[in-house]
Structures are given as structure tokens and as C-alpha cells.
Amino acid sequence: MTWNGDAYQERFDRIAAEGQDVHGEAALVRSFAPATVLDAGCGTGRVAAELARHGIAVVGVDIDESMLATARRLAPGIPWYRCDLAELDLGQSFDIVVMAGNVPLFTAPGTQPALVAGVAGHVGPAGRLVAGFSLDRGYTLDDYDTHCRATGLTLEARYATWSRDPYTGGEYAVSVHRKR
């Protein structure tokens, strides 16, 4: 899939201009009071930039150069890396690794275990992996939980939204997994 980073960002700029909150992901991440965050599948850097605005040391990684070009233009002070998350090895760990924006759904079918292993390998001691994605595209919560367990992460909480509405089933979930 090929993206246009500027066009993607314009959508969120429009939503924000209409007065809607576009920082739910960052607010949830901030509620854990992390000092460091890896925004895995960062896209145009919307989440990373908001976290950095609150004094959190953040790093962004995405495979799409167009998205990263927009991120670099909008937030030049953040380290941005181009990499396939299934092969990620930054040589550092983070308090939180966040995958906002359906990241597991944009990987090639069958690569989700490698994706989860790649990002989970960057979760620091007692850290968390926080991910939100749609459940109507073939990647199930059972699959995701199994992939997380295989990397030493256990489910801590699950929500229906980034604003922590209770998960009671449905087509979207936000999962918080903690390092054992």
C-alpha cells in the first residue's frame, strides 16, 4: 500500500479544526506517565508529536517514506526511523510502545507474530505495549493475545476506545499488555 503523508495528515488537521479531539491515543499513553515512548507505525507523527509536546522522549518508526517525510516536516526534533516493524531493532527499550491506527492490519498477512515480536522486543522492564485496531479484518484479539504472550507480555486491560470505554465486544479494541 502506498500512502500520501500530507493528504493523510490533512484529514486529522480537518478533524481538529472542527473541534474534535485527535489526541485520544496520546492521552491514554500519557496516563501511564511514561518517560519514553516508541510510536511504532507512527505514520505522520501525530501521536508522537503530541507526546513530545508533553515532555515525553519519543521515537517514531514507520515503513512508509511519505508518512515519515510529513512527520519530519511537522516535528523535526523527534527521531524518525524508516523500518519494517517485523524487523525492528533500535537497540533500546521504552516505557511504552504504542501502535495506534490499525498498525497490525497494514502488515502482510501472516507477519503479525513477527510484528508483535519486533515491537515487544522494545518494551522495557515493567513496560507496556498499547495497541488499537479494528477487529473486522481477520486479525483477532485471540491471535493478538497469543502473539503478545509468546513475547512475554500479558494482558493488563482492554478497552473499546482510546478514552477507555469498557470493551464488551465489537469491531474495535485497544489492548494494554504489560511485560511480565
C-alpha positions as a Markdown table, in Angstrom:
| # | Residue | x | y | z |
|---|---|---|---|---|
| 1 | Met | 0.0 | 0.0 | 0.0 |
| 2 | Thr | 1.3 | 3.5 | -0.9 |
| 3 | Trp | 0.4 | 6.4 | 1.2 |
| 4 | Asn | 0.4 | 10.2 | 0.8 |
| 5 | Gly | 1.6 | 11.5 | 4.1 |
| 6 | Asp | 0.4 | 15.1 | 3.6 |
| 7 | Ala | -3.1 | 14.0 | 2.5 |
| 8 | Tyr | -3.3 | 11.6 | 5.4 |
| 9 | Gln | -2.3 | 14.4 | 7.8 |
| 10 | Glu | -4.8 | 16.9 | 6.3 |
| 11 | Arg | -7.6 | 14.6 | 7.4 |
| 12 | Phe | -6.6 | 14.9 | 11.0 |
| 13 | Asp | -6.0 | 18.6 | 10.6 |
| 14 | Arg | -9.5 | 19.0 | 9.3 |
| 15 | Ile | -11.0 | 16.9 | 12.2 |
| 16 | Ala | -9.0 | 19.1 | 14.7 |
| 17 | Ala | -10.1 | 22.3 | 13.0 |
| 18 | Glu | -13.8 | 21.1 | 13.5 |
| 19 | Gly | -13.1 | 21.0 | 17.2 |
| 20 | Gln | -12.8 | 17.2 | 17.6 |
| 21 | Asp | -10.1 | 15.7 | 19.8 |
| 22 | Val | -7.5 | 13.9 | 17.7 |
| 23 | His | -5.2 | 13.1 | 20.7 |
| 24 | Gly | -7.0 | 10.2 | 22.4 |
| 25 | Glu | -4.2 | 7.8 | 21.8 |
| 26 | Ala | -1.6 | 10.2 | 23.3 |
| 27 | Ala | -3.9 | 10.9 | 26.3 |
| 28 | Leu | -4.2 | 7.2 | 27.1 |
| 29 | Val | -0.4 | 6.7 | 26.7 |
| 30 | Arg | 0.3 | 9.8 | 28.9 |
| 31 | Ser | -2.0 | 8.3 | 31.6 |
| 32 | Phe | 0.7 | 5.8 | 32.3 |
| 33 | Ala | 3.3 | 8.6 | 32.9 |
| 34 | Pro | 6.0 | 7.2 | 30.7 |
| 35 | Ala | 9.3 | 8.9 | 30.3 |
| 36 | Thr | 10.0 | 7.2 | 26.9 |
| 37 | Val | 7.7 | 6.1 | 24.2 |
| 38 | Leu | 8.2 | 4.3 | 20.9 |
| 39 | Asp | 5.4 | 5.2 | 18.4 |
| 40 | Ala | 5.5 | 2.0 | 16.2 |
| 41 | Gly | 3.8 | 2.6 | 12.9 |
| 42 | Cys | 3.9 | 6.3 | 13.6 |
| 43 | Gly | 2.6 | 7.5 | 10.2 |
| 44 | Thr | 2.7 | 11.3 | 10.1 |
| 45 | Gly | 3.8 | 11.5 | 13.7 |
| 46 | Arg | 0.5 | 12.9 | 15.1 |
| 47 | Val | 0.7 | 10.8 | 18.3 |
| 48 | Ala | 4.5 | 11.1 | 18.7 |
| 49 | Ala | 4.4 | 14.9 | 18.3 |
| 50 | Glu | 1.6 | 15.2 | 20.9 |
| 51 | Leu | 3.6 | 13.1 | 23.4 |
| 52 | Ala | 6.7 | 15.2 | 22.8 |
| 53 | Arg | 4.7 | 18.3 | 23.4 |
| 54 | His | 4.2 | 17.0 | 26.9 |
| 55 | Gly | 7.9 | 16.4 | 27.5 |
| 56 | Ile | 8.0 | 12.7 | 26.8 |
| 57 | Ala | 11.1 | 11.4 | 24.9 |
| 58 | Val | 9.6 | 9.8 | 21.9 |
| 59 | Val | 10.9 | 7.9 | 18.8 |
| 60 | Gly | 8.8 | 7.2 | 15.7 |
| 61 | Val | 9.1 | 4.3 | 13.3 |
| 62 | Asp | 7.2 | 3.7 | 10.1 |
| 63 | Ile | 7.9 | 1.8 | 6.8 |
| 64 | Asp | 6.3 | 4.5 | 4.6 |
| 65 | Glu | 8.7 | 7.2 | 3.5 |
| 66 | Ser | 5.8 | 9.6 | 2.5 |
| 67 | Met | 4.4 | 9.4 | 6.0 |
| 68 | Leu | 7.8 | 9.9 | 7.6 |
| 69 | Ala | 8.5 | 12.9 | 5.3 |
| 70 | Thr | 5.4 | 14.6 | 6.7 |
| 71 | Ala | 6.4 | 13.6 | 10.3 |
| 72 | Arg | 9.9 | 15.0 | 9.8 |
| 73 | Arg | 8.5 | 18.3 | 8.5 |
| 74 | Leu | 5.9 | 18.7 | 11.3 |
| 75 | Ala | 8.2 | 17.6 | 14.2 |
| 76 | Pro | 11.8 | 17.8 | 13.1 |
| 77 | Gly | 13.1 | 17.4 | 16.7 |
| 78 | Ile | 11.8 | 13.8 | 17.0 |
| 79 | Pro | 14.0 | 10.9 | 15.9 |
| 80 | Trp | 12.1 | 9.2 | 13.0 |
| 81 | Tyr | 13.2 | 5.9 | 11.5 |
| 82 | Arg | 12.2 | 4.0 | 8.4 |
| 83 | Cys | 11.9 | 0.3 | 9.2 |
| 84 | Asp | 9.6 | -2.7 | 8.9 |
| 85 | Leu | 8.4 | -3.3 | 12.4 |
| 86 | Ala | 8.7 | -7.0 | 12.0 |
| 87 | Glu | 12.5 | -6.4 | 11.7 |
| 88 | Leu | 12.8 | -3.7 | 14.2 |
| 89 | Asp | 16.0 | -3.5 | 16.3 |
| 90 | Leu | 16.6 | 0.0 | 17.7 |
| 91 | Gly | 18.9 | -1.3 | 20.4 |
| 92 | Gln | 16.9 | 0.4 | 23.1 |
| 93 | Ser | 13.7 | -0.1 | 25.2 |
| 94 | Phe | 10.9 | 2.1 | 26.1 |
| 95 | Asp | 8.4 | 2.5 | 28.9 |
| 96 | Ile | 5.6 | 2.3 | 26.4 |
| 97 | Val | 5.4 | 1.1 | 22.8 |
| 98 | Val | 2.2 | 2.3 | 21.1 |
| 99 | Met | 0.7 | 1.1 | 17.9 |
| 100 | Ala | -2.2 | 3.4 | 17.1 |
| 101 | Gly | -4.0 | 3.4 | 13.8 |
| 102 | Asn | -4.6 | -0.2 | 13.0 |
| 103 | Val | -0.9 | -1.0 | 12.6 |
| 104 | Pro | -1.3 | -4.8 | 12.7 |
| 105 | Leu | -3.7 | -4.6 | 9.8 |
| 106 | Phe | -1.3 | -3.0 | 7.5 |
| 107 | Thr | 1.3 | -5.7 | 7.7 |
| 108 | Ala | 1.4 | -8.6 | 5.2 |
| 109 | Pro | -0.9 | -11.5 | 6.2 |
| 110 | Gly | 0.8 | -13.9 | 8.4 |
| 111 | Thr | 3.5 | -11.5 | 9.6 |
| 112 | Gln | 1.7 | -10.4 | 12.7 |
| 113 | Pro | 3.7 | -12.7 | 15.0 |
| 114 | Ala | 6.9 | -11.1 | 13.7 |
| 115 | Leu | 5.4 | -7.6 | 14.0 |
| 116 | Val | 4.4 | -8.2 | 17.6 |
| 117 | Ala | 7.8 | -9.7 | 18.4 |
| 118 | Gly | 9.5 | -6.8 | 16.8 |
| 119 | Val | 7.7 | -4.1 | 18.8 |
| 120 | Ala | 7.5 | -6.2 | 22.0 |
| 121 | Gly | 11.3 | -6.5 | 22.0 |
| 122 | His | 11.4 | -2.8 | 22.7 |
| 123 | Val | 9.1 | -2.8 | 25.7 |
| 124 | Gly | 11.3 | -2.1 | 28.8 |
| 125 | Pro | 11.1 | -3.8 | 32.2 |
| 126 | Ala | 7.5 | -3.4 | 33.6 |
| 127 | Gly | 6.7 | -1.5 | 30.3 |
| 128 | Arg | 3.6 | -1.8 | 28.2 |
| 129 | Leu | 2.5 | -2.4 | 24.7 |
| 130 | Val | -0.6 | -0.4 | 23.8 |
| 131 | Ala | -2.4 | -1.1 | 20.5 |
| 132 | Gly | -5.7 | -0.3 | 19.0 |
| 133 | Phe | -7.1 | -1.9 | 15.9 |
| 134 | Ser | -10.2 | -2.9 | 14.1 |
| 135 | Leu | -11.4 | -6.5 | 14.6 |
| 136 | Asp | -13.3 | -6.9 | 11.3 |
| 137 | Arg | -10.3 | -7.6 | 9.1 |
| 138 | Gly | -9.3 | -11.1 | 10.1 |
| 139 | Tyr | -6.8 | -10.4 | 12.9 |
| 140 | Thr | -8.5 | -11.4 | 16.1 |
| 141 | Leu | -7.9 | -10.5 | 19.7 |
| 142 | Asp | -7.2 | -14.1 | 20.5 |
| 143 | Asp | -4.4 | -14.1 | 17.8 |
| 144 | Tyr | -3.0 | -10.8 | 19.1 |
| 145 | Asp | -3.1 | -12.0 | 22.7 |
| 146 | Thr | -1.3 | -15.2 | 21.7 |
| 147 | His | 1.4 | -13.3 | 19.9 |
| 148 | Cys | 1.8 | -11.0 | 22.9 |
| 149 | Arg | 2.1 | -13.9 | 25.3 |
| 150 | Ala | 4.8 | -15.5 | 23.1 |
| 151 | Thr | 6.9 | -12.4 | 23.7 |
| 152 | Gly | 6.4 | -12.3 | 27.5 |
| 153 | Leu | 3.6 | -9.8 | 27.6 |
| 154 | Thr | 0.3 | -10.3 | 29.5 |
| 155 | Leu | -3.0 | -8.6 | 29.0 |
| 156 | Glu | -3.5 | -5.8 | 31.6 |
| 157 | Ala | -6.5 | -4.0 | 30.2 |
| 158 | Arg | -8.8 | -3.9 | 27.2 |
| 159 | Tyr | -11.0 | -1.0 | 26.1 |
| 160 | Ala | -13.4 | -0.3 | 23.3 |
| 161 | Thr | -11.9 | 3.1 | 22.7 |
| 162 | Trp | -8.8 | 5.1 | 23.4 |
| 163 | Ser | -10.8 | 7.0 | 26.0 |
| 164 | Arg | -11.2 | 3.7 | 28.0 |
| 165 | Asp | -14.8 | 2.9 | 27.3 |
| 166 | Pro | -15.3 | -0.7 | 28.5 |
| 167 | Tyr | -14.7 | -3.4 | 25.9 |
| 168 | Thr | -17.8 | -5.7 | 25.7 |
| 169 | Gly | -17.2 | -7.0 | 22.2 |
| 170 | Gly | -17.4 | -5.1 | 19.0 |
| 171 | Glu | -15.3 | -4.2 | 16.0 |
| 172 | Tyr | -12.5 | -2.2 | 17.7 |
| 173 | Ala | -10.3 | -2.8 | 20.7 |
| 174 | Val | -7.5 | -1.0 | 22.5 |
| 175 | Ser | -5.3 | -3.5 | 24.3 |
| 176 | Val | -2.7 | -2.9 | 27.0 |
| 177 | His | -0.2 | -5.6 | 27.6 |
| 178 | Arg | 2.4 | -5.5 | 30.3 |
| 179 | Lys | 5.9 | -7.1 | 30.4 |
| 180 | Arg | 6.0 | -9.9 | 32.9 |
